[in-house]
Amino acid sequence: MPKSLRSILGTSNRVTKSPRQPTARRADNGESSPRKTKLKRQIDDELFQEKLTDLGAIKLMEEDLTLRDVVQAMRYIRQKMFTRVPETGFKSTRSVEILNYRLTIPAIITVGHLNAVLSSPSLVEREMAELISKGILRKVRVERRGNAGEALIELSDLFEMMNKTRLGDDAKAGFIAFLKANPTSQTMSRQALPPAHFDELVRAGFLTSISTRATPATTLHVRPEDRTTLTSIKHVSQFASGTVSAVGGQNIIHMAGGGGGGRGFTLSQGSDVEADFRIAVPGHGRYLKLAEAAVDWIREMLAKTKWGEAPEEWLRERFEGGGLYGTRWKEFWGVEWTWAIGQAIGLGVVELFDTGSVGKGVRALAL
C-alpha cells in the first residue's frame, strides 16, 4: 500500500498476530470473532475524518488513450464485465451455473456507461447517430426502476441472438427486414408483420407491448410500469426480459386465446388506436438488475463515510473482498470492479476526482 494512502487510512483493518499466538477462533457460522469485528468497526469509524484533496474531476479511463470510437469502447466494456471463473475453489455445478448465467446477459451497453469511458459526450452522440443510421448499432429503450433509459447493441450481436432462438424463419426474416429498413425506429407497427409473427417475437423477448395507462381492475402486485394485465409474477419471471411487457402486456389474455377485449384496450388520452410494439433485447432485465445491485453497493459504502467519498482503491478492495472470488464476487457473479464503477458513473451516482496523493477518489453525487 502506498505510504500516502496508508497515512489516510491509518492502521490496516487486517488484524496481524504474532506467530506464537493461536489463530483466532471463528464463530460456528463462519463469521469473524467478536473481538476482531469490534476492532474493524473502530478502525472504519476513524476513516476519512477529513475530506480528500480534490484536484479536479477525471474520466474513468483517462489513462487509456486507445479507446477512440464507440464500437471499440462498447467491446472494451463488455470484455471488462466479468472476471475469469476460477478452475478450482468451486464445485463443477457452481462453475456451470456461473457460466450459464453469463451467457444469458445480452451484449448491451448503456449510453451513460459509454460516456463514462469516452471523453466527449457530444462526439459520442454524433458517432452513435451515424452508426445507428448505417445499421451498425441499434438503440433500444430499457426500463430502470420506473424510468426509462437507453442502451446500445451491435446489430450483428442482435442477429446472432435471434439465430440462437427457435424463431420461425418467416418471423425472423420479417423482423430482420424491418430492422434494416428502419434503423432508427424503436417501435414496430402492428401492421408490419402478421399477428402470428408478433406472437413469436414477443415470446422470444425481441418485442414488448408499449405500456399504457392501467385500469383499476388490473393493478395486482406487479411493478408499477407493468400493472396492465392479470398475468402473475411467477409467470412473468419465466420470460426473457422479466417484465409483463415481455409476455404481451395488455394483450396477453387475448394472445393466449382468451378474453374478448384484449385487442380493444383504450390508450391514454382516450384513443382507440392499438399500441405498437417496442423493440427489445432478450435478457435486458437481468442485465439491469445486476448493474443496479452493483451500483447500490457502491452507494451504500460511500454513505458510511463521513463525507460521502473515499479512495477508489479502498472501495475496490472491499468490493473484491480482499481478493478475487470473495463475497462480492459470488454475489455479483464475478463482475469486475471497473465495470461496476463505470455503471455508477454512467448513472450519475458518483464522480471520480484526482486526490493528488492516493490516486483516484470517488464521491457520491446522489446518496
Phi, psi and chi 1 to 4 in degrees:
 res  aa     phi    psi   chi1   chi2   chi3   chi4
   1 MET       -  130.7  179.6 -177.0  -64.5      -
   2 PRO   -57.2  147.3  -21.7   33.4      -      -
   3 LYS   -58.8  -40.3 -177.5  177.7  179.4 -178.8
   4 SER   -64.1  -38.1   54.4      -      -      -
   5 LEU   -69.7  -39.1  178.7   57.7      -      -
   6 ARG   -63.1  -33.7 -172.8 -176.2  -60.5  -82.5
   7 SER   -67.0  -28.3   65.2      -      -      -
   8 ILE   -82.6  -43.3  -71.0 -177.7      -      -
   9 LEU   -75.5  -23.8  -60.5 -176.0      -      -
  10 GLY    78.2 -152.3      -      -      -      -
  11 THR   -62.7  139.3  -52.7      -      -      -
  12 SER   -61.3  147.8  170.1      -      -      -
  13 ASN   -85.2    8.1   62.8   -6.2      -      -
  14 ARG   -91.6  122.2  -65.2 -179.0  179.0  176.7
  15 VAL   -77.9  120.1  179.2      -      -      -
  16 THR   -98.8  144.2   57.3      -      -      -
  17 LYS  -129.6  149.6  -58.9 -179.0  178.5   65.9
  18 SER   -66.4  145.3  169.8      -      -      -
  19 PRO   -56.7  -24.1  -24.7   34.9      -      -
  20 ARG   -79.4  -17.7  -64.7 -178.3 -179.7  179.5
  21 GLN   -79.9  142.6  -70.6 -179.2  -51.4      -
  22 PRO   -69.2  153.1   26.8  -36.0      -      -
  23 THR   -64.6  135.7  -57.5      -      -      -
  24 ALA   -61.4  137.6      -      -      -      -
  25 ARG   -72.5  148.9  -65.7 -177.0  178.6  179.9
  26 ARG  -111.1  149.2  -59.4  179.8   69.4   84.8
  27 ALA   -64.6  161.9      -      -      -      -
  28 ASP   -59.5  -27.7  -68.1  -20.9      -      -
  29 ASN   -86.1    6.3   59.3    2.3      -      -
  30 GLY    88.9    1.5      -      -      -      -
  31 GLU   -84.7  162.7  -63.8 -179.3   -7.1      -
  32 SER   -65.1  159.4  -58.4      -      -      -
  33 SER   -64.1  154.9   64.1      -      -      -
  34 PRO   -56.7  -36.7  -25.8   34.6      -      -
  35 ARG   -64.5  -45.1  178.8 -178.5  177.6 -177.0
  36 LYS   -65.9  -40.5 -177.7  176.0  179.5  179.5
  37 THR   -63.5  -40.8  -59.3      -      -      -
  38 LYS   -64.9  -40.5 -178.6  178.0 -179.9 -179.8
  39 LEU   -65.7  -41.3  176.7   58.9      -      -
  40 LYS   -62.3  -41.2 -179.8  179.7 -177.9  -60.6
  41 ARG   -64.1  -39.7  -71.6  175.6  178.0  172.2
  42 GLN   -63.1  -41.0  -70.0  174.6  -14.8      -
  43 ILE   -66.8  -45.5  -66.1  172.1      -      -
  44 ASP   -62.3  -34.8  -75.6  -14.4      -      -
  45 ASP   -65.4  -23.8  -72.0  -17.3      -      -
  46 GLU   -91.8   -1.8  -63.5  172.1   -0.5      -
  47 LEU   -75.6  139.9  -67.9  178.8      -      -
  48 PHE    56.2   47.2  -41.1  128.1      -      -
  49 GLN   -69.6  -24.0  -68.7  -59.3  -56.3      -
  50 GLU  -113.0  149.6  -63.6 -177.5    1.7      -
  51 LYS   -68.1  147.8  -61.0 -166.6   70.6  171.5
  52 LEU   -72.9  149.2  -62.2  174.0      -      -
  53 THR   -63.7  135.4  -57.9      -      -      -
  54 ASP  -118.9  109.2 -175.7   -7.3      -      -
  55 LEU  -100.2   10.1  -60.0 -178.4      -      -
  56 GLY   123.1  154.7      -      -      -      -
  57 ALA   -69.4  148.7      -      -      -      -
  58 ILE  -134.9  160.9   55.1  177.3      -      -
  59 LYS   -85.6  158.9  -62.9  -70.1  -69.4 -175.1
  60 LEU   -59.5  -44.7  175.7   62.9      -      -
  61 MET  -114.1   38.0  -57.8  -59.6  -59.2      -
  62 GLU   -61.7  -28.5 -171.1  148.2  -49.6      -
  63 GLU   -83.3   -8.5   70.5  -80.8    5.5      -
  64 ASP  -105.2  102.0 -168.2  -21.4      -      -
  65 LEU   -93.0    8.3  -58.7  179.3      -      -
  66 THR   -85.4  -15.7   63.2      -      -      -
  67 LEU   -86.9  105.7  -59.9  179.6      -      -
  68 ARG  -121.2   -9.1  -60.9 -176.9 -177.2  -82.4
  69 ASP  -141.4  165.9   60.9   71.0      -      -
  70 VAL   -63.9  -49.7  168.1      -      -      -
  71 VAL   -62.1  -42.6  173.0      -      -      -
  72 GLN   -62.2  -42.3 -174.3 -176.4   24.9      -
  73 ALA   -65.6  -39.7      -      -      -      -
  74 MET   -60.4  -44.3  -71.4  174.3   62.3      -
  75 ARG   -67.6  -35.6  -67.2  173.5 -179.4  175.2
  76 TYR   -63.9  -45.1  178.3   87.6      -      -
  77 ILE   -60.8  -42.2  -68.3  170.7      -      -
  78 ARG   -64.2  -40.8  -72.8  174.2   52.2 -161.5
  79 GLN   -65.3  -28.4  -68.5  171.4   -2.1      -
  80 LYS   -95.3   14.1  -70.3  -67.6 -176.4 -179.3
  81 MET   -77.8  -43.9 -175.9  172.4 -177.5      -
  82 PHE  -124.6  146.4  -68.0  111.1      -      -
  83 THR   -83.7  167.8   57.5      -      -      -
  84 ARG   -68.0  140.3 -179.6  178.7   59.1   85.5
  85 VAL   -76.9  125.0  177.1      -      -      -
  86 PRO   -65.8  147.8   25.3  -34.3      -      -
  87 GLU   -76.5  -24.3  -62.3  178.7   -1.3      -
  88 THR  -128.3  163.6   59.1      -      -      -
  89 GLY    97.9  -11.8      -      -      -      -
  90 PHE  -125.9  148.4  -73.3   98.3      -      -
  91 LYS   -67.1  150.9  -65.9 -178.4  179.3  179.3
  92 SER   -58.6  -35.2   59.0      -      -      -
  93 THR   -66.8  -36.5   53.5      -      -      -
  94 ARG   -68.8  -41.1  175.5   56.3  175.8  165.3
  95 SER   -60.6  -42.4  -64.3      -      -      -
  96 VAL   -64.8  -39.5  170.1      -      -      -
  97 GLU   -61.5  -43.0 -178.3 -175.8   10.8      -
  98 ILE   -64.5  -46.1  -67.0  172.4      -      -
  99 LEU   -64.3  -40.7  -67.7  172.7      -      -
 100 ASN   -65.9  -38.4  -74.3  -22.5      -      -
 101 TYR   -60.9  -45.0  173.2   87.4      -      -
 102 ARG   -63.7  -33.1  -66.7 -179.4  177.7 -174.8
 103 LEU   -67.0  -23.2  -71.5  174.1      -      -
 104 THR   -85.0   -8.0   65.1      -      -      -
 105 ILE   -81.4  119.8  -59.4  -65.2      -      -
 106 PRO   -71.3  160.0   28.4  -35.5      -      -
 107 ALA   -84.6   52.1      -      -      -      -
 108 ILE  -101.7  154.5   60.3  175.4      -      -
 109 ILE  -132.2  128.4  -56.5  -63.4      -      -
 110 THR   -71.8  147.3   58.4      -      -      -
 111 VAL   -62.5  -37.5  175.2      -      -      -
 112 GLY   -61.9  -41.8      -      -      -      -
 113 HIS   -63.4  -38.3 -162.2  162.3      -      -
 114 LEU   -63.0  -43.1 -166.9   61.8      -      -
 115 ASN   -67.5  -25.9  -76.3  -39.5      -      -
 116 ALA   -70.7  -25.4      -      -      -      -
 117 VAL   -91.5  -43.8  170.2      -      -      -
 118 LEU   -89.4  157.3  -64.1  175.8      -      -
 119 SER   -86.0  -27.1   58.0      -      -      -
 120 SER  -122.9  104.7  174.7      -      -      -
 121 PRO   -57.0  -36.8  -24.9   35.0      -      -
 122 SER   -66.9  -41.8   59.6      -      -      -
 123 LEU   -66.3  -38.6  -69.5  177.8      -      -
 124 VAL   -61.4  -43.9  168.7      -      -      -
 125 GLU   -62.2  -43.6 -171.4   64.9   32.3      -
 126 ARG   -66.2  -41.9  -73.5 -162.2  -65.7  -90.0
 127 GLU   -67.7  -38.5 -174.3  177.2   -8.7      -
 128 MET   -60.3  -45.2  -78.5 -166.0  -50.2      -
 129 ALA   -60.3  -41.1      -      -      -      -
 130 GLU   -66.4  -44.9 -179.0 -179.4   -1.1      -
 131 LEU   -67.8  -34.1  -67.0  172.0      -      -
 132 ILE   -68.3  -44.5  -69.4  170.7      -      -
 133 SER   -64.4  -27.6   65.6      -      -      -
 134 LYS   -86.9   -2.4  -69.2 -178.5  176.9  178.9
 135 GLY    78.4   21.9      -      -      -      -
 136 ILE   -90.6  -39.4  -63.1  173.4      -      -
 137 LEU  -117.4  159.8  -62.2 -178.8      -      -
 138 ARG  -129.6  130.6 -166.9   87.3 -161.6 -178.6
 139 LYS   -98.4  131.3 -177.5 -176.6  -73.4 -172.5
 140 VAL  -127.5  152.9  -66.5      -      -      -
 141 ARG   -90.0  135.7 -178.9  176.8 -179.5  -90.0
 142 VAL  -128.7  144.1  -67.5      -      -      -
 143 GLU   -85.2  137.9  -62.5  -68.5  -18.0      -
 144 ARG  -140.9   96.5 -169.9  170.8   54.9 -138.0
 145 ARG    49.7   51.9  -72.3 -172.3  178.5  175.5
 146 GLY    87.8   -9.5      -      -      -      -
 147 ASN  -126.7  160.7   55.3   53.1      -      -
 148 ALA   -91.8  147.7      -      -      -      -
 149 GLY  -133.3  179.7      -      -      -      -
 150 GLU  -128.2  144.1  -69.6 -177.5  -32.8      -
 151 ALA  -134.9  160.3      -      -      -      -
 152 LEU  -119.3  149.2  -63.1  170.7      -      -
 153 ILE  -145.6  141.2 -176.0  170.5      -      -
 154 GLU   -67.9  136.1  -69.3 -173.0   55.9      -
 155 LEU   -62.2  -32.9 -156.3   60.1      -      -
 156 SER   -63.2  -36.0   57.7      -      -      -
 157 ASP   -69.6  -37.5  -71.5  -31.5      -      -
 158 LEU   -65.1  -42.1 -175.1   60.3      -      -
 159 PHE   -64.5  -37.0  -69.5  163.5      -      -
 160 GLU   -64.8  -38.3 -176.1  179.1  -10.0      -
 161 MET   -62.6  -39.8  -66.4  178.9   69.1      -
 162 MET   -65.1  -37.1  -65.1  175.3   63.9      -
 163 ASN   -68.2  -19.8  -69.4  -29.7      -      -
 164 LYS   -91.3   -1.1  -67.3  179.3  179.6  179.0
 165 THR   -99.1  179.3   65.9      -      -      -
 166 ARG   -99.0   27.2  -63.2 -179.3  179.0  179.0
 167 LEU   -61.5  139.9  -79.3  174.2      -      -
 168 GLY   -66.8  153.3      -      -      -      -
 169 ASP   -59.2  -39.9  -68.4  -20.6      -      -
 170 ASP   -68.0  -43.4  -68.9  -19.3      -      -
 171 ALA   -64.9  -41.7      -      -      -      -
 172 LYS   -64.6  -46.5 -173.5 -172.9  -54.9 -179.1
 173 ALA   -64.1  -40.4      -      -      -      -
 174 GLY   -64.9  -40.7      -      -      -      -
 175 PHE   -67.7  -44.5 -171.1   49.3      -      -
 176 ILE   -62.3  -42.1  -69.4  176.1      -      -
 177 ALA   -61.5  -40.1      -      -      -      -
 178 PHE   -65.2  -44.7  177.0   86.1      -      -
 179 LEU   -60.9  -41.5  -65.4  177.5      -      -
 180 LYS   -69.9  -35.8  -70.0 -178.0  176.4  179.9
 181 ALA   -79.7  -19.3      -      -      -      -
 182 ASN  -131.2   70.2  -57.4  -87.6      -      -
 183 PRO   -64.6  -24.8   24.0  -34.3      -      -
 184 THR  -102.2   -8.2   61.7      -      -      -
 185 SER   -73.4  137.1  178.1      -      -      -
 186 GLN  -104.8   -1.3  -66.5 -170.4   23.5      -
 187 THR  -128.9  166.7   60.8      -      -      -
 188 MET  -138.0  125.1 -168.8  172.4 -176.9      -
 189 SER   -67.7  148.3  168.8      -      -      -
 190 ARG   -67.0  -15.5  -70.4  178.6  177.9  -87.7
 191 GLN   -87.1   -4.7  -74.8   70.7   45.9      -
 192 ALA   -74.1  -29.7      -      -      -      -
 193 LEU  -139.7  161.6  -67.6  174.7      -      -
 194 PRO   -64.2  151.4  -21.8   33.1      -      -
 195 PRO   -54.3  -37.5  -26.7   35.0      -      -
 196 ALA   -63.2  -34.9      -      -      -      -
 197 HIS   -70.0  -39.3  -66.2  176.3      -      -
 198 PHE   -61.4  -40.1  -81.1  118.5      -      -
 199 ASP   -58.5  -45.5 -173.7   33.8      -      -
 200 GLU   -62.7  -44.9  -71.9 -173.0   59.4      -
 201 LEU   -68.3  -36.2  -69.6  165.4      -      -
 202 VAL   -66.0  -45.4  167.2      -      -      -
 203 ARG   -64.8  -30.5  -67.7  179.3 -174.4  -82.0
 204 ALA   -82.2  -11.3      -      -      -      -
 205 GLY    93.5    7.2      -      -      -      -
 206 PHE   -87.7  -11.7  -67.7  100.1      -      -
 207 LEU  -136.5  146.7  -68.3  175.9      -      -
 208 THR  -131.9  150.3   63.5      -      -      -
 209 SER   -77.5  142.1   63.3      -      -      -
 210 ILE   -68.9  128.5  -63.6  178.1      -      -
 211 SER   -62.1  139.8  -61.7      -      -      -
 212 THR  -127.2  175.5   58.2      -      -      -
 213 ARG   -65.4  129.0 -174.6  174.1   56.9 -173.0
 214 ALA   -78.3  152.2      -      -      -      -
 215 THR   -99.4  161.1   61.3      -      -      -
 216 PRO   -56.8  -28.2  -26.2   35.1      -      -
 217 ALA   -81.7   -2.2      -      -      -      -
 218 THR  -122.8   27.7   60.5      -      -      -
 219 THR  -107.6   77.7   53.3      -      -      -
 220 LEU   -89.5 -168.3  -64.3 -177.0      -      -
 221 HIS   -82.0   73.4  -61.7  -68.4      -      -
 222 VAL  -132.3  171.1  -65.6      -      -      -
 223 ARG   -59.2  147.6  -60.9 -170.8  -47.5  174.0
 224 PRO   -53.2  -42.1  -28.4   35.3      -      -
 225 GLU   -73.5   -9.3   65.7  -90.6   25.4      -
 226 ASP  -110.3    7.9  -74.4  -23.8      -      -
 227 ARG   -77.6   70.8  -69.6  178.3 -179.8  173.2
 228 THR  -132.3   -5.4   55.2      -      -      -
 229 THR  -144.0  175.5   77.7      -      -      -
 230 LEU   -93.8   12.3  -61.1  178.3      -      -
 231 THR   -68.3  136.6  -48.4      -      -      -
 232 SER   -79.0  156.8   69.5      -      -      -
 233 ILE   -60.3  -39.6  -67.6  176.8      -      -
 234 LYS   -60.9  -40.5 -179.0  178.1  179.4 -179.8
 235 HIS   -69.1  -41.0 -177.3   60.5      -      -
 236 VAL   -62.5  -40.1  169.5      -      -      -
 237 SER   -63.9  -14.7   66.3      -      -      -
 238 GLN   -82.6   -6.7  -61.9  171.1   -1.2      -
 239 PHE  -100.9  163.7  -75.3   78.7      -      -
 240 ALA   -58.5  -49.7      -      -      -      -
 241 SER   -91.8   -1.1   61.8      -      -      -
 242 GLY    68.5   26.3      -      -      -      -
 243 THR  -131.3  161.4   65.3      -      -      -
 244 VAL   -62.0  -34.0  172.2      -      -      -
 245 SER   -59.3  -32.0  -64.4      -      -      -
 246 ALA   -66.0  -22.0      -      -      -      -
 247 VAL  -106.1   17.5  -64.8      -      -      -
 248 GLY   115.9   -3.5      -      -      -      -
 249 GLY    56.6 -134.9      -      -      -      -
 250 GLN   -67.0  -16.0  -70.1 -146.3   -8.7      -
 251 ASN   -96.4    6.4  -75.7  -35.6      -      -
 252 ILE   -61.6  -39.7 -175.9   60.1      -      -
 253 ILE   -64.3  -44.0  -56.8  -60.4      -      -
 254 HIS   -64.0  -43.8  175.0   85.5      -      -
 255 MET   -66.5  -25.4  -66.7  173.2   67.7      -
 256 ALA   -84.3   -1.5      -      -      -      -
 257 GLY    99.3    7.0      -      -      -      -
 258 GLY  -121.2  172.1      -      -      -      -
 259 GLY    75.3  158.1      -      -      -      -
 260 GLY  -118.3  -14.0      -      -      -      -
 261 GLY  -114.0   10.5      -      -      -      -
 262 GLY   -58.6  -47.4      -      -      -      -
 263 ARG   -81.9   -4.2  -65.1 -178.8   62.6   84.5
 264 GLY  -110.2   24.7      -      -      -      -
 265 PHE   -66.3  156.1   61.7   81.8      -      -
 266 THR   -99.7  131.9  -57.7      -      -      -
 267 LEU   -81.4  174.4  -60.0  178.5      -      -
 268 SER   -58.4  156.0  -60.0      -      -      -
 269 GLN    68.2   10.0  -50.3  -57.9  -33.0      -
 270 GLY    77.2   15.1      -      -      -      -
 271 SER   -73.9  144.9  171.9      -      -      -
 272 ASP   -97.8    4.0  -70.0  -32.0      -      -
 273 VAL   -76.8  134.7  179.0      -      -      -
 274 GLU   -70.2  144.1  -65.9  175.5  -19.4      -
 275 ALA   -74.4  150.4      -      -      -      -
 276 ASP   -78.1  176.3  -65.4  -22.2      -      -
 277 PHE   -97.5  153.5  -73.1   98.5      -      -
 278 ARG  -105.3  135.3 -168.9  178.6  -59.0  -78.4
 279 ILE   -71.4  133.3  -62.6  169.3      -      -
 280 ALA  -135.1  173.7      -      -      -      -
 281 VAL  -122.4  121.5  176.9      -      -      -
 282 PRO   -56.2  134.8  -24.2   33.9      -      -
 283 GLY    87.7    1.8      -      -      -      -
 284 HIS   -65.5  -27.1   75.1  -95.7      -      -
 285 GLY   -64.5  -39.4      -      -      -      -
 286 ARG   -67.6  -38.9  177.9  168.9  -70.5 -173.8
 287 TYR   -60.2  -48.8  175.5   98.2      -      -
 288 LEU   -67.7  -35.3  -66.8  175.4      -      -
 289 LYS   -63.0  -42.1 -178.7  178.4  180.0 -179.0
 290 LEU   -65.9  -43.9  178.4   62.4      -      -
 291 ALA   -62.6  -43.6      -      -      -      -
 292 GLU   -67.0  -35.4  -71.9  171.2   -6.6      -
 293 ALA   -64.9  -43.0      -      -      -      -
 294 ALA   -66.2  -41.6      -      -      -      -
 295 VAL   -66.2  -39.6  171.0      -      -      -
 296 ASP   -60.4  -38.3  -76.2  -14.2      -      -
 297 TRP   -63.5  -43.6 -178.1   89.4      -      -
 298 ILE   -63.2  -44.1  -64.9  173.1      -      -
 299 ARG   -60.4  -44.7 -179.2 -170.2  -72.5  111.8
 300 GLU   -65.9  -38.1  -69.6  167.6    4.7      -
 301 MET   -66.0  -42.3  -72.9  -60.7  -64.2      -
 302 LEU   -68.4  -29.9  -70.0  174.0      -      -
 303 ALA   -66.7  -20.4      -      -      -      -
 304 LYS   -81.4  -14.9  -66.0  178.0 -179.0  179.0
 305 THR   -87.4  159.2   66.3      -      -      -
 306 LYS   -65.0  -39.8 -177.3  174.9 -178.6  179.0
 307 TRP  -109.1    7.6  -57.3  103.1      -      -
 308 GLY    68.5   31.3      -      -      -      -
 309 GLU  -149.6  158.0   61.3 -176.3   27.2      -
 310 ALA  -164.5  157.1      -      -      -      -
 311 PRO   -62.1  140.7  -22.4   33.9      -      -
 312 GLU   -59.1  -38.4 -176.3 -167.0   17.4      -
 313 GLU   -62.6  -35.1 -171.9   62.5   25.9      -
 314 TRP   -64.3  -43.3 -178.8   81.5      -      -
 315 LEU   -66.3  -42.8  -73.9  168.7      -      -
 316 ARG   -60.0  -43.8  177.6 -164.9  -70.8  -91.3
 317 GLU   -60.5  -39.8  -72.3  179.5   -2.9      -
 318 ARG   -76.6  -32.8  -81.1  146.8 -174.3   78.7
 319 PHE   -64.8  -37.8 -174.6   81.3      -      -
 320 GLU   -87.4    1.2  -64.3  177.8  -13.1      -
 321 GLY    66.7   33.9      -      -      -      -
 322 GLY    79.5    7.3      -      -      -      -
 323 GLY   157.1  160.9      -      -      -      -
 324 LEU   -61.3  153.8  -67.5  178.9      -      -
 325 TYR    71.6   26.6  -42.6  131.5      -      -
 326 GLY   -88.1 -158.9      -      -      -      -
 327 THR   -60.4  -48.0  -57.6      -      -      -
 328 ARG   -64.0  -37.0  -62.0  -74.5   82.6   73.9
 329 TRP   -58.7  -45.0 -165.2   97.3      -      -
 330 LYS   -69.8  -39.4  -63.0  174.6 -178.0  176.9
 331 GLU   -66.9  -37.5 -178.7  179.0   -9.2      -
 332 PHE  -107.5   23.1  -59.7  132.7      -      -
 333 TRP    59.8   29.7  -57.6   87.9      -      -
 334 GLY    81.6   25.0      -      -      -      -
 335 VAL   -64.3  137.7  159.5      -      -      -
 336 GLU   -77.6  148.9  -79.5 -158.8   17.8      -
 337 TRP   -59.8  -42.1  165.6 -106.4      -      -
 338 THR   -57.5  -39.8  -59.4      -      -      -
 339 TRP   -69.1  -42.1 -174.7   85.4      -      -
 340 ALA   -63.6  -46.9      -      -      -      -
 341 ILE   -69.8  -30.5 -169.9   66.0      -      -
 342 GLY   -64.1  -39.3      -      -      -      -
 343 GLN   -63.4  -42.4  -72.7  -74.4  -11.8      -
 344 ALA   -64.6  -39.8      -      -      -      -
 345 ILE   -67.2  -43.2  -64.8  170.4      -      -
 346 GLY   -62.6  -31.1      -      -      -      -
 347 LEU   -85.4   -3.1  -71.1  173.5      -      -
 348 GLY    76.3   21.9      -      -      -      -
 349 VAL   -83.3  -35.4  173.9      -      -      -
 350 VAL  -137.6  167.5  -57.6      -      -      -
 351 GLU  -135.5  154.8   66.6  175.6   -4.9      -
 352 LEU  -100.6  145.5  -67.6 -177.6      -      -
 353 PHE  -144.9  159.1   60.6   96.6      -      -
 354 ASP   -89.0  119.8 -177.3    9.1      -      -
 355 THR   -84.5  -18.5   66.5      -      -      -
 356 GLY    79.4  -12.2      -      -      -      -
 357 SER  -136.0  -35.8   57.4      -      -      -
 358 VAL  -120.4   31.1  -66.7      -      -      -
 359 GLY    79.3 -144.7      -      -      -      -
 360 LYS   -78.5  142.0  -61.8  175.4 -177.7  176.5
 361 GLY  -108.1  154.2      -      -      -      -
 362 VAL  -121.5  124.2 -178.2      -      -      -
 363 ARG  -119.8  132.6  177.6 -176.0  -64.3  114.7
 364 ALA   -74.9  135.1      -      -      -      -
 365 LEU  -104.2  -20.1  -62.6  177.9      -      -
 366 ALA  -149.5   92.2      -      -      -      -
 367 LEU   -87.1      -  -71.3  177.1      -      -
